[in-house]
Amino acid sequence: MKEKIYYKVFTKELKSLGLRKNPNILTFIPQKWYYLEKDQIREGVSDFGGIWVCRSIGGANTLTNYMLNKHNIETRAFIVLIDNILYSNSYRLKTNGIYLKEEINLLDTAKNKILYKQ
């Protein structure tokens, strides 16, 4: 069976982005599983209680562009595997655990879009 892949965007230091004023910043390590503690897991749409990932490379690219254009923050993106799905919508999902499988380069695309806007 083919494994599903998802995408996660991080700061250059591999920390979560802290979107929507999330104070719970997590740090990740490539090629290693990261799981939330059981008491930190919340199913459902709430921003708290999970690790959010993009369902598509397009979603990751949009997030990369947003961070660069709105906050002037360069990011890193990875193909990730996930554990359990806690919530899902059309463009992202929340999980209790991820594995950073492979880094992908979305930064050049984001920089080119900034140049195009000027």
C-alpha positions in Angstrom: 0.0 0.0 0.0 1.3 3.5 -0.9 1.8 5.8 2.1 0.1 9.1 2.1 2.4 12.1 2.3 1.7 15.5 3.7 3.7 18.7 4.0 4.8 20.8 7.0 6.3 24.3 7.0 8.7 25.4 9.7 11.0 28.3 10.7 14.6 27.9 9.6 15.3 26.5 13.0 12.7 23.8 12.5 10.2 25.3 14.9 6.5 25.5 14.4 5.3 28.8 13.0 3.1 29.9 15.8 0.3 30.9 13.5 -3.0 32.2 14.9 -1.0 33.5 18.0 -0.3 29.9 19.1 2.1 30.1 22.0 2.9 26.4 22.0 6.0 26.4 19.7 7.4 22.9 19.0 10.9 22.1 17.7 11.3 19.1 15.3 14.2 16.9 14.2 14.5 15.6 10.6 14.0 11.8 10.1 12.6 11.3 13.6 9.1 10.8 14.8 7.7 13.5 17.1 4.6 12.8 19.1 2.5 15.0 21.4 2.0 14.0 25.0 -1.4 12.4 25.5 -2.5 15.2 27.8 -1.7 17.7 24.9 -3.9 16.0 22.3 -7.4 17.5 21.4 -9.5 16.1 18.6 -11.5 18.6 16.5 -11.0 21.9 14.8 -9.4 23.7 17.8 -5.9 25.0 17.0 -4.6 23.6 20.2 -4.0 19.9 20.7 -2.3 18.8 17.5 0.3 19.3 14.9 -1.1 20.9 11.7 0.1 19.8 8.3 -0.7 20.8 4.7 -2.5 18.2 2.5 -0.8 19.4 -0.6 2.4 20.9 -1.8 0.3 23.9 -3.0 -0.8 24.4 0.6 2.8 24.4 1.8 3.7 26.8 -0.9 0.9 29.2 0.0 2.1 29.1 3.7 5.7 29.7 2.6 4.6 32.7 0.6 2.4 34.0 3.4 5.3 33.8 6.0 7.7 35.6 3.6 5.3 38.3 2.3 3.5 39.1 5.6 6.1 38.5 8.2 9.4 38.5 6.2 10.2 35.1 7.6 12.0 32.5 5.5 10.9 28.9 6.1 11.8 25.3 5.5 9.3 22.7 4.2 9.3 19.0 4.6 7.4 16.0 3.3 6.1 14.4 6.4 4.3 11.2 7.4 1.6 11.4 10.0 0.2 9.2 12.8 -3.4 9.6 13.7 -5.7 12.2 12.2 -7.4 14.3 14.8 -9.2 16.7 12.4 -9.2 17.2 8.7 -10.5 19.8 6.2 -10.0 20.5 2.5 -6.5 22.0 2.9 -4.9 20.9 6.1 -5.2 18.3 8.9 -4.3 18.0 12.5 -2.4 15.0 13.9 -0.8 13.7 17.1 2.6 12.8 15.5 4.7 13.5 12.5 7.9 12.2 10.9 10.0 14.7 8.9 10.9 12.5 5.9 12.5 14.8 3.3 13.2 18.6 3.0 11.8 20.3 -0.1 12.7 23.7 -1.5 9.8 26.1 -1.8 11.7 29.2 -0.9 12.9 30.0 -4.4 9.3 30.1 -5.6 8.3 32.4 -2.7 11.1 34.8 -3.4 10.2 34.9 -7.1 6.6 35.8 -6.3 7.8 38.8 -4.1 10.0 40.0 -7.1 6.9 39.7 -9.4 4.8 41.9 -7.1 7.2 44.8 -7.1 
